[in-house]
Amino acid sequence: MSLLGFEDVMKADPAAMAKAAADWTAMAGKYQQIQHRLENEVLSVTGNQGLWLGYTAFTANQHVSFTRQQSIDAQTEAKAVASIITDAKNDFESAQKKLKQAVTDAQADGMKVTGTGSVMFDVGALDPATRSAYHHEPDYQRERNEAAGQWAQKIKIYVEEATAADQRAALQLRRAAKVGDMVNEFNGQAVGGGDEADGKRAAELASRLKDGKTLSPEELAELNNLMKANSGSPAYGQTLLNALGPEGTLLLADELEVRLNERGGKLKGEYGELQTNLANTIAGATRDTSTKFYQDFRKGLQEAGVKNIDARHFGGNTAPIYGYQTLATLLQHGNAGYGAQFLNDLGADVIAAERKDNHWSSHQFNGPRPDLVHDPVDGVLKLMGQNPEAATQFLDPKGPGSEDRLKYLLRDREWPTTYTNTLFGPPMNDKGTHQAGLAAAIEAAATGDVPGDGTHTGGPHTPAQARVMQGVVDALDADGKGSEVHDDLKMPIANALSDYVDDTHLILSEDVSNVQHNGAWEKNGEGHLGGSSDHIVRVMRGVADDPEAYATLYAAERAKAADALAVLPPDPQHAPEDRDIPARQVGTALGAYDAIRTSVILDEKDDRMEWAEKTGEFASTVNGSVTGFIPEVGDIAGGLVDLGISEWTDHIKEDAQNAGNSKSADAHYAALTQGKAMAAGWGDAHHADPRTTSVVSQELGTGHTTGHANAMSALGRNGQK
């Protein structure tokens, strides 16, 4: 695509386009006047009104009728041209405004923008001191150069947007005027601009692709232009998808996937772009779920979703590809974000389909479709991982139609496997199932944050989010087997539980305020976890097989412990409930973590040393005060959180090395050792009386004994060190 010049876009006057559109509209009006005069003043004479009869009259009537039709066609063409120019003006003006704003913002950021759109940091505008610092600080230079590059990229995007609007208008105007048509007549079939017109043209081109035909590079570029410019428009998307139909949309999606992965295929970049644009078009068209279009499209997808989309290809019946698999594959390529209700409806429909007949187990290798999403349930859940609102709505046990959804996904569902054909004998099954989508959805639903974006802050949580987290714990430990957690789920559940460290601390420490709650509960509009500690302990044990997951959980708890200890009053006259009981509760929670770790080490056998090494490495490199799970810790807590961490790391390695050796019982108390180091640090920070510090340390030890024993009992290891 040859771009318009930066200055051309900046200086163009969209008002001239508005005037041109008005002139063409006026021209349509003049042709309408000609039409009326021909009808009222001429055809009344040449027609059969008895004023002029004979062959000459008949011939004249034919010519005048033709001229009248041309005047009607001229109106259609003029109106179409006016509409195209108006649409182009709006699109171009929008891009121009964004470009001008980007230039203004770049200049405010200290950049110089040249007449070609290049951007550089304006060193000359700096005062002498700052300029000198700039020349002597490589990091400052690098940061400013990177910023200049980012501004240049943004400017380029808006110039491309203006260019695309210009090119769309040029193609539409040529079609409206029938440029190249040997018949010199007005175009009575001319189509104007706007979203619906763009949708019709896109459908015309996309239908040919769907049917396996080839578009020229120019036509493919035009289709991508239309798709990209209009993908967020419901009118455009609904026009296009209505023309294709649900099944046709899936056939097009499959055709794009195949062409994108053809060996030696040309235009792969264009097909990949079209794939993204089609997914974004579905996002735009389905955002409003109250429309008749949406209801019809959803019903059509329910039918097409269980059809073999690959049946038209040779060999497609032996390794079928079902519609929902194709749809889930397509939607992974979108970047516009899907509506929460659309994702919920789609997830419910796919689960309903598989409960009737699970189609999804499939061949492990699909050459033409290496990115095929074999399991559409997990595929849709993966999309929900990027939309926490949708994930929470879908997994909330009190959500519409989702009462047993977590139980189904975590306990009851037969997750599909893939198989590989062999030369002799039956196919070999790949027993491993994949639940990465479910993992992402759980983390997003329980925390309200997109996994991996670093926004976990330790709450607060909505009641629905807390119900999801509680539902996960309850489903995993429904029969006391919370320690059996799928590998894909371990780290995400650890992340989610760490985000609830305020609640898990209360539960593990047997705080009296939690005893009255059997499950998720609400206070002042915020959601909290509840229930007995044994459920949480077993689920934590389940995820703790992953050393990073255990280290993540422990990092959050040690930050919480530091925060709880930091605020204890140093005055020895304070009542026990103000200092001694909170200290004991910290010990109880830390005792549970020691028990969980001990259980892992006793179970890991040959791998216990590797687990201990990795756990120590993860825990040592994560500063507890900045884990993000405790959003605000004071100066004292920040100073306490890492006290004793090196000794803790040494203890767990010793624990692993001497697992099962009763003489190394103290090694099982690594968290207690760190807790006592924190207590000593608390005394120093507050200049507390040594006896008071000793009492805090003793209470920690008492609580640790209780927490360790309770957790070991919950894990079925009564009395086992």
C-alpha positions in Angstrom: 0.0 0.0 0.0 1.5 3.3 -1.1 0.9 5.7 1.7 -0.3 9.3 1.4 2.2 11.9 2.4 2.3 12.9 6.0 1.9 16.6 5.1 -0.9 15.7 2.6 -2.9 14.2 5.4 -2.1 16.9 7.9 -3.1 19.8 5.5 -6.0 18.2 3.7 -9.3 20.1 4.0 -12.2 17.6 4.6 -14.6 20.5 4.1 -13.8 20.3 0.4 -15.1 16.7 0.4 -18.2 17.8 2.2 -18.8 20.4 -0.6 -18.2 17.8 -3.3 -20.8 15.5 -1.6 -23.3 18.3 -1.5 -22.7 19.1 -5.2 -23.3 15.5 -6.1 -26.5 15.4 -4.0 -27.6 18.6 -5.8 -26.8 17.0 -9.1 -29.1 14.1 -8.2 -31.9 16.6 -7.6 -31.4 18.2 -11.0 -31.7 14.8 -12.7 -34.8 14.2 -10.7 -36.2 17.5 -12.2 -35.4 16.2 -15.7 -37.2 13.0 -14.9 -40.3 14.8 -13.8 -40.3 17.1 -16.9 -39.9 14.1 -19.2 -42.8 12.4 -17.5 -45.1 15.4 -17.3 -44.3 17.3 -20.4 -42.9 14.9 -23.0 -44.1 11.4 -22.4 -47.7 12.7 -22.0 -47.3 13.7 -25.7 -45.5 10.7 -27.1 -47.4 8.2 -25.1 -50.9 6.8 -25.8 -52.8 9.8 -24.7 -53.9 10.4 -28.3 -52.0 13.6 -28.8 -49.4 12.1 -31.2 -49.9 8.8 -32.9 -48.0 6.6 -35.3 -44.6 5.1 -35.9 -42.8 8.3 -35.4 -44.6 8.8 -32.1 -43.7 5.3 -31.0 -40.0 5.8 -31.9 -39.9 9.1 -30.1 -41.6 7.5 -27.0 -38.9 4.8 -26.9 -36.1 7.4 -27.0 -37.7 9.6 -24.4 -38.4 6.6 -22.1 -34.7 5.6 -22.4 -33.7 9.1 -21.6 -36.1 9.1 -18.6 -34.5 5.8 -17.3 -31.1 7.3 -17.7 -32.1 10.3 -15.6 -33.3 7.8 -12.9 -30.0 5.9 -13.2 -28.1 9.2 -13.0 -29.8 10.0 -9.7 -28.8 6.6 -8.3 -25.2 7.1 -9.4 -25.0 10.7 -8.2 -26.5 9.7 -4.8 -24.0 6.8 -4.6 -21.1 9.1 -5.3 -22.3 11.6 -2.7 -22.6 8.8 -0.2 -19.1 7.4 -1.0 -17.5 10.9 -0.6 -19.4 11.5 2.6 -18.3 8.2 4.1 -14.7 8.8 2.9 -14.7 12.3 4.4 -15.8 11.0 7.8 -13.2 8.2 7.8 -10.4 10.5 6.5 -11.3 13.2 9.0 -11.3 10.8 11.9 -7.8 9.6 10.9 -6.6 13.1 10.4 -7.8 14.2 13.9 -6.0 11.3 15.5 -2.9 12.1 13.5 -2.9 15.7 14.6 -3.5 14.7 18.2 -0.6 12.3 18.0 1.7 15.0 16.7 0.6 17.4 19.5 1.1 14.7 22.1 4.6 13.8 20.7 5.6 17.5 20.8 4.4 17.8 24.4 6.6 14.8 25.1 9.7 16.7 23.9 9.7 15.3 20.3 10.3 17.0 17.0 8.1 15.8 14.1 9.4 16.5 10.6 7.4 17.2 7.5 7.7 13.5 6.5 6.3 12.3 9.8 9.7 11.2 11.2 10.1 11.7 15.0 13.2 12.5 17.0 13.9 13.7 20.5 14.3 17.5 20.4 17.6 17.8 22.3 17.9 21.4 21.3 14.8 22.3 23.3 16.4 21.2 26.6 17.9 23.6 29.0 21.7 23.4 29.3 21.8 21.3 32.4 19.3 18.7 31.1 21.0 18.6 27.8 24.3 17.8 29.5 22.7 15.1 31.5 21.1 13.7 28.4 24.5 13.4 26.6 26.1 11.6 29.6 23.3 9.2 30.5 22.9 6.3 28.0 19.8 5.0 29.7 18.1 8.4 29.3 19.1 8.5 25.6 17.8 5.0 25.0 14.5 5.8 26.8 14.0 8.9 24.7 14.9 7.2 21.4 12.5 4.4 22.2 9.8 6.9 22.9 10.5 8.6 19.6 10.1 5.3 17.8 6.8 4.6 19.5 5.5 8.1 18.5 6.7 7.5 14.9 4.8 4.1 14.8 1.6 5.7 16.1 1.9 8.5 13.4 2.4 5.8 10.7 -0.7 4.0 11.9 -2.9 7.0 11.4 -1.4 7.9 8.1 -2.1 4.3 7.0 -5.7 4.7 8.3 -6.1 7.9 6.2 -4.6 6.1 3.2 -7.0 3.2 3.5 -10.0 5.5 3.6 -8.7 7.2 0.4 -8.2 3.9 -1.3 -11.6 2.5 -0.3 -13.2 5.7 -1.8 -11.2 5.4 -5.0 -12.3 1.8 -5.6 -15.9 2.6 -4.7 -16.1 5.6 -7.0 -14.7 3.6 -9.9 -17.3 0.9 -9.4 -20.1 3.5 -9.0 -19.1 5.2 -12.3 -18.5 1.9 -14.1 -15.0 3.0 -15.1 -13.8 0.8 -17.9 -17.3 -0.2 -19.0 -17.7 0.0 -22.7 -21.4 0.9 -22.5 -21.6 4.6 -21.9 -24.6 4.7 -19.6 -25.3 5.9 -16.1 -25.1 3.2 -13.4 -28.5 2.4 -12.1 -27.0 -0.3 -9.8 -24.5 2.0 -8.1 -23.9 1.3 -4.4 -23.0 4.2 -2.1 -20.7 4.3 0.9 -21.4 3.4 4.5 -21.1 0.4 6.6 -23.9 -1.7 5.0 -22.6 -1.0 1.5 -19.1 -2.0 2.7 -20.6 -5.2 4.2 -22.3 -6.1 0.9 -19.1 -5.6 -1.1 -17.1 -7.6 1.5 -19.6 -10.4 1.4 -19.3 -10.5 -2.4 -15.5 -11.0 -2.1 -15.6 -13.2 1.0 -18.2 -15.6 -0.6 -15.8 -16.3 -3.4 -13.1 -17.2 -0.9 -15.5 -19.3 1.1 -16.3 -21.3 -2.1 -12.6 -22.1 -2.6 -12.1 -19.5 -5.4 -9.2 -17.1 -5.6 -9.1 -13.4 -5.3 -6.6 -11.3 -7.1 -4.0 -9.5 -4.8 -5.9 -6.3 -5.5 -9.2 -7.8 -4.4 -7.7 -9.4 -1.3 -6.2 -6.1 -0.4 -9.6 -4.4 -0.9 -11.4 -7.0 1.3 -8.8 -6.5 4.0 -9.3 -2.8 3.8 -13.0 -3.2 4.2 -12.7 -5.6 7.0 -10.1 -3.6 9.0 -12.0 -0.3 8.6 -15.4 -1.7 9.6 -14.8 -4.6 11.9 -16.1 -2.7 14.9 -19.3 -1.7 13.1 -22.4 -3.8 14.0 -24.1 -2.7 10.8 -21.2 -3.8 8.6 -20.6 -7.1 10.5 -24.2 -8.1 10.5 -24.6 -7.4 6.8 -21.5 -9.5 6.0 -22.3 -12.4 8.4 -25.9 -12.5 7.3 -24.8 -12.8 3.7 -22.4 -15.6 4.5 -24.6 -17.3 7.1 -23.2 -19.0 10.2 -22.0 -22.1 8.3 -20.6 -20.0 5.5 -18.7 -18.0 8.0 -17.1 -21.2 9.4 -16.3 -22.4 5.9 -14.6 -19.1 5.2 -12.7 -19.3 8.5 -11.5 -22.9 7.6 -10.5 -21.8 4.1 -8.4 -19.0 5.6 -6.7 -21.4 8.0 -5.9 -23.8 5.3 -4.6 -21.1 2.9 -2.5 -19.5 5.6 -0.7 -22.8 6.2 -0.2 -23.9 2.6 3.4 -24.8 1.8 4.8 -22.2 -0.6 1.5 -20.4 -0.6 1.6 -16.7 -1.5 -0.2 -13.9 0.2 0.1 -15.6 3.7 0.4 -12.2 5.4 -2.8 -11.0 3.7 -4.7 -14.2 4.7 -3.5 -13.9 8.2 -4.6 -10.3 8.4 -8.0 -11.3 6.9 -8.3 -14.0 9.6 -7.8 -11.4 12.3 -10.2 -9.0 10.7 -12.9 -11.7 10.3 -12.6 -12.6 14.0 -12.8 -8.9 14.9 -15.9 -8.5 12.7 -17.6 -11.3 14.6 -16.7 -9.5 17.8 -18.3 -6.2 16.6 -21.4 -7.9 15.2 -22.1 -9.9 18.4 -21.6 -7.3 21.0 -25.3 -6.5 21.2 -26.9 -9.8 22.1 -30.5 -8.4 22.1 -30.8 -8.2 18.3 -32.6 -10.5 16.0 -29.4 -10.9 14.1 -27.6 -12.2 17.2 -30.4 -14.7 18.0 -30.4 -16.1 14.5 -26.6 -16.2 14.2 -26.3 -18.0 17.5 -28.9 -20.6 16.5 -27.1 -21.1 13.2 -23.8 -21.6 15.0 -25.5 -24.2 17.3 -26.3 -26.2 14.1 -23.1 -25.6 12.2 -20.9 -26.1 15.3 -21.4 -29.8 15.3 -21.2 -30.2 11.5 -18.0 -31.5 9.8 -16.6 -28.4 8.2 -13.9 -30.5 6.4 -16.4 -32.8 4.7 -15.9 -30.9 1.4 -12.2 -31.8 1.2 -10.7 -35.1 0.2 -10.3 -37.3 3.2 -12.3 -34.9 5.4 -14.7 -37.6 6.6 -12.0 -39.7 8.1 -10.7 -37.0 10.3 -13.6 -34.6 10.8 -13.2 -31.0 11.8 -16.3 -29.7 13.6 -17.6 -26.2 13.3 -17.0 -25.2 16.9 -13.4 -26.3 16.6 -13.1 -24.0 13.5 -14.8 -21.1 15.3 -12.6 -21.4 18.4 -9.5 -21.5 16.2 -10.7 -18.4 14.4 -11.5 -16.4 17.5 -8.0 -17.0 18.9 -6.8 -14.6 16.2 -9.0 -11.7 17.1 -7.7 -8.7 19.0 -10.8 -6.5 19.3 -12.2 -8.2 22.4 -15.4 -10.2 22.5 -18.5 -9.3 24.4 -19.0 -11.0 27.8 -22.5 -12.3 26.9 -21.3 -13.6 23.5 -18.5 -15.6 25.2 -21.0 -16.9 27.9 -23.5 -18.0 25.3 -20.8 -19.6 23.2 -19.3 -21.4 26.2 -22.8 -22.7 27.2 -23.6 -23.8 23.7 -20.3 -25.8 23.2 -20.7 -27.5 26.6 -24.4 -28.3 25.7 -23.2 -29.8 22.4 -20.6 -32.0 23.9 -22.9 -33.2 26.7 -25.0 -34.6 23.9 -22.1 -36.1 21.9 -18.5 -35.2 22.6 -17.0 -34.7 19.2 -13.7 -33.1 20.1 -11.2 -35.9 20.4 -9.3 -35.7 17.2 -6.2 -36.5 15.3 -3.1 -35.1 17.0 -1.6 -33.7 13.7 -3.6 -31.8 11.2 -1.1 -30.7 8.5 -3.3 -28.1 6.8 -4.4 -26.7 10.2 -1.4 -26.9 12.6 -3.1 -24.3 14.9 -6.4 -26.1 15.1 -8.1 -25.8 18.5 -9.0 -29.4 19.2 -11.0 -28.6 22.3 -13.4 -25.7 21.7 -14.5 -25.7 25.4 -11.0 -24.9 26.5 -10.6 -22.6 23.6 -13.6 -20.5 24.6 -12.4 -20.5 28.2 -9.0 -19.2 27.0 -10.8 -16.2 25.5 -12.6 -15.7 28.8 -9.1 -15.5 30.4 -8.7 -12.2 28.5 -12.1 -11.0 29.6 -12.4 -11.3 33.4 -16.0 -10.1 33.4 -17.0 -12.9 31.0 -15.1 -15.5 33.0 -16.6 -14.5 36.3 -20.1 -14.5 34.8 -19.5 -17.9 33.3 -18.0 -19.7 36.3 -19.9 -18.0 39.2 -21.9 -20.9 40.8 -24.8 -18.5 41.3 -24.7 -17.3 37.7 -27.6 -18.1 35.2 -27.2 -21.8 34.2 -23.8 -22.2 35.8 -24.7 -23.9 39.1 -22.6 -27.1 38.4 -20.3 -25.6 35.8 -17.1 -25.6 38.0 -17.9 -29.1 39.2 -18.4 -30.3 35.6 -15.1 -28.7 34.4 -13.0 -29.6 37.4 -14.3 -33.0 38.4 -16.8 -34.6 35.9 -15.8 -33.6 32.4 -14.1 -36.1 30.2 -11.5 -33.9 28.7 -10.8 -34.8 25.1 -7.6 -36.4 24.0 -5.8 -36.5 20.7 -4.8 -39.6 18.8 -2.1 -40.6 16.3 -2.8 -43.0 13.5 -0.3 -45.9 13.2 0.6 -48.0 10.2 -0.6 -51.1 12.0 -3.2 -51.6 14.6 -5.5 -49.1 16.3 -4.7 -45.4 16.8 -2.5 -44.4 19.8 -4.1 -42.1 22.2 -2.3 -39.1 23.7 -3.5 -39.5 27.3 -2.4 -36.0 28.3 -5.3 -33.5 28.3 -4.8 -29.8 28.2 -6.6 -27.3 30.5 -4.7 -24.1 29.9 -7.9 -22.3 28.9 -9.7 -23.4 32.0 -6.7 -22.3 34.1 -6.7 -18.8 32.5 -10.5 -18.4 33.0 -10.3 -19.4 36.7 -7.6 -17.0 37.4 -9.4 -14.1 35.6 -12.8 -15.0 37.1 -11.6 -15.2 40.7 -9.3 -12.1 40.6 -10.9 -9.8 38.1 -7.5 -9.4 36.4 -6.1 -10.7 33.1 -3.5 -13.4 33.9 0.0 -12.3 33.5 -0.6 -8.6 33.2 0.8 -7.9 36.7 -2.4 -6.3 38.1 -3.1 -8.7 41.0 -3.4 -6.5 44.0 -4.8 -8.7 46.7 -8.3 -7.6 46.4 -10.9 -6.4 47.1 -13.0 -8.9 45.3 -16.6 -8.8 44.3 -19.0 -11.4 45.8 -19.1 -13.2 42.4 -15.3 -13.4 42.2 -15.2 -14.8 45.7 -17.9 -17.4 44.8 -15.8 -18.5 41.9 -12.6 -18.9 44.0 -14.7 -20.7 46.7 -16.3 -22.9 44.0 -12.9 -23.9 42.7 -11.8 -25.0 46.2 -15.0 -26.8 46.8 -15.0 -28.6 43.5 -11.4 -29.7 43.7 -11.9 -30.9 47.3 -15.4 -32.3 46.9 -14.3 -35.8 47.9 -11.3 -34.8 50.0 -9.0 -35.1 46.9 -8.0 -31.4 46.6 -4.4 -32.5 46.4 -5.1 -33.9 42.9 -4.8 -30.8 40.7 -4.1 -30.9 36.9 -0.6 -29.5 36.0 -2.1 -26.7 33.9 -4.1 -25.5 36.9 -1.4 -25.4 39.6 0.3 -22.1 38.9 -2.9 -20.1 38.0 -4.8 -21.4 41.1 -1.7 -20.4 43.2 -1.9 -17.0 41.7 -5.6 -16.7 42.4 -5.3 -18.0 46.0 -2.4 -15.6 46.6 -4.7 -12.8 45.6 -7.0 -13.9 48.5 -4.2 -14.0 51.1 -6.2 -11.8 53.5 -8.9 -14.6 53.5 -6.6 -17.6 53.4 -4.6 -16.1 56.3 -7.8 -16.0 58.4 -8.8 -19.5 57.4 -5.4 -21.1 58.0 -5.0 -19.3 61.3 -8.4 -20.5 62.5 -9.5 -16.9 63.1 -12.8 -16.8 65.0 -14.2 -14.3 62.5 -14.2 -17.0 59.8 -15.7 -19.9 61.8 -19.3 -18.7 61.2 -18.9 -18.9 57.4 -19.1 -22.2 55.7 -18.3 -20.8 52.3 -18.0 -17.6 50.4 -19.5 -14.6 52.2 -20.0 -10.9 51.7 -19.3 -7.9 53.9 -19.8 -4.3 52.9 -20.2 -5.3 49.3 -17.0 -7.3 49.1 -16.6 -11.0 48.7 -14.5 -13.3 51.0 -13.6 -16.9 51.2 -14.8 -19.0 54.1 -15.0 -22.6 55.3 -12.6 -24.8 57.3 -8.9 -24.8 56.7 -8.7 -28.4 55.6 -10.2 -27.7 52.2 -7.8 -24.8 51.5 -4.8 -26.9 52.8 -5.6 -29.8 50.5 -6.0 -27.6 47.5 -2.8 -25.7 48.4 -1.1 -29.1 48.6 -2.4 -29.9 45.2 -0.8 -26.9 43.5 2.4 -27.1 45.7 3.8 -29.9 43.5 4.8 -27.0 41.3 7.7 -25.3 43.2 6.9 -21.9 41.7 3.3 -22.2 42.8 4.3 -23.1 46.4 6.8 -20.2 46.4 4.1 -17.8 45.2 1.7 -18.9 47.9 4.3 -18.7 50.6 5.6 -15.2 49.3 2.1 -13.8 49.7 1.6 -15.3 53.2 5.0 -14.1 54.4 4.1 -10.6 53.2 0.8 -10.9 55.1 2.5 -12.3 58.2 5.0 -9.3 58.1 2.1 -6.9 57.7 0.2 -8.5 60.7 3.3 -8.5 62.9 4.3 -4.9 62.0 1.2 -3.4 63.6 1.3 -5.3 66.9 1.5 -2.9 69.8 4.8 -3.1 71.7 3.4 -1.8 75.0 3.4 -4.9 77.3 0.2 -3.7 79.0 -1.9 -4.4 75.9 -4.5 -7.1 76.1 -3.7 -10.5 74.6 -6.3 -10.1 71.8 -4.3 -7.0 70.6 -0.9 -8.7 70.3 -0.6 -12.3 71.5 -3.6 -13.7 69.6 -2.6 -12.1 66.2 1.0 -13.4 66.7 -0.3 -16.9 67.5 -2.5 -16.7 64.3 0.5 -15.8 62.2 2.3 -18.9 63.6 -0.8 -21.0 62.8 -0.8 -20.0 59.2 2.9 -20.5 58.8 2.6 -23.9 60.4 0.1 -24.9 57.7 2.6 -23.9 55.0 5.4 -25.9 56.7 3.0 -28.9 56.8 2.2 -28.5 53.1 5.8 -28.3 52.2 6.6 -31.4 54.3 3.9 -33.4 52.6 5.4 -32.5 49.2 8.9 -33.5 50.2 7.7 -36.8 51.7 5.8 -37.6 48.5 8.3 -36.4 45.9 10.8 -39.1 46.7 13.5 -38.9 44.0 12.5 -35.4 42.9 12.4 -33.9 46.4 15.8 -32.2 46.2 15.0 -30.7 42.8 11.7 -29.4 44.2 13.5 -27.9 47.2 16.1 -26.2 45.1 13.6 -24.6 42.8 11.3 -23.6 45.6 14.2 -21.9 47.4 15.3 -20.2 44.2 11.8 -18.8 43.5 11.1 -17.7 47.0 14.5 -16.0 47.4 14.1 -14.0 44.2 10.6 -12.7 45.0 10.7 -9.8 47.4 7.7 -10.4 49.5 7.0 -6.7 50.0 6.5 -6.2 46.3 4.6 -9.3 45.4 1.5 -7.3 44.7 -0.6 -9.4 46.9 -0.3 -7.0 49.8 -1.1 -3.6 48.1 0.1 -1.4 50.9 2.6 -2.5 53.5 4.2 0.0 55.9 7.9 0.7 56.3 8.2 -1.8 59.2 6.4 -4.6 57.3 8.7 -4.0 54.3 11.7 -4.4 56.6 10.4 -7.6 58.1 9.2 -9.5 55.1 12.5 -10.9 54.0 14.0 -11.5 57.4 15.1 -15.1 57.7 14.4 -16.0 54.0 17.9 -17.4 53.5 17.6 -19.6 56.6 14.2 -20.7 55.3 15.7 -21.7 52.0 18.5 -23.7 53.8 15.9 -25.4 56.0 13.8 -26.7 53.1 16.9 -28.1 51.4 17.9 -29.8 54.6 14.3 -31.0 55.0 14.4 -32.5 51.5 17.8 -34.1 52.0 16.7 -35.8 55.3 13.1 -36.5 54.4 11.7 -39.1 56.8 14.5 -38.8 59.2 13.0 -38.1 62.6 16.3 -36.6 63.8 15.7 -33.7 61.4 12.3 -32.7 62.8 13.4 -29.1 63.2 14.0 -28.8 59.5 10.2 -29.2 59.0 9.8 -25.8 60.7 11.4 -23.5 58.2 8.5 -21.1 58.2 8.5 -20.9 62.0 12.2 -20.0 61.9 11.4 -17.2 59.5 8.4 -16.1 61.6 10.6 -15.9 64.7 13.2 -13.9 62.7 10.3 -11.5 61.8 9.3 -11.3 65.5 12.8 -10.4 66.5 12.8 -7.7 63.8 9.5 -6.4 65.0 10.9 -6.0 68.5 14.0 -4.1 67.2 11.8 -1.9 65.0 9.5 -0.9 67.9 12.3 -0.9 70.6 10.1 -3.4 72.5 11.0 -4.8 75.8 12.8 -8.1 75.2 10.3 -10.0 77.3 7.5 -8.7 75.1 9.4 -9.8 72.0 9.9 -13.2 73.6 6.1 -13.5 74.3 5.4 -12.7 70.6 7.9 -15.3 69.5 6.5 -17.9 71.9 3.0 -17.2 70.6 4.2 -17.8 67.1 5.6 -21.1 68.2 2.4 -22.1 69.9 0.4 -21.2 66.8 2.8 -23.0 64.5 2.3 -26.3 66.4 -1.4 -26.0 66.1 -1.3 -25.0 62.4 1.2 -27.7 61.5 -0.8 -30.4 63.3 -4.1 -29.4 61.8 -2.7 -29.3 58.3 -0.9 -32.6 58.6 -4.2 -34.1 59.8 -6.0 -32.6 56.8 -3.4 -34.2 54.5 -3.8 -37.6 56.2 -0.4 -37.5 57.8 -1.3 -37.5 61.5 1.8 -37.5 63.7 4.1 -37.7 60.7 6.9 -35.3 60.7 
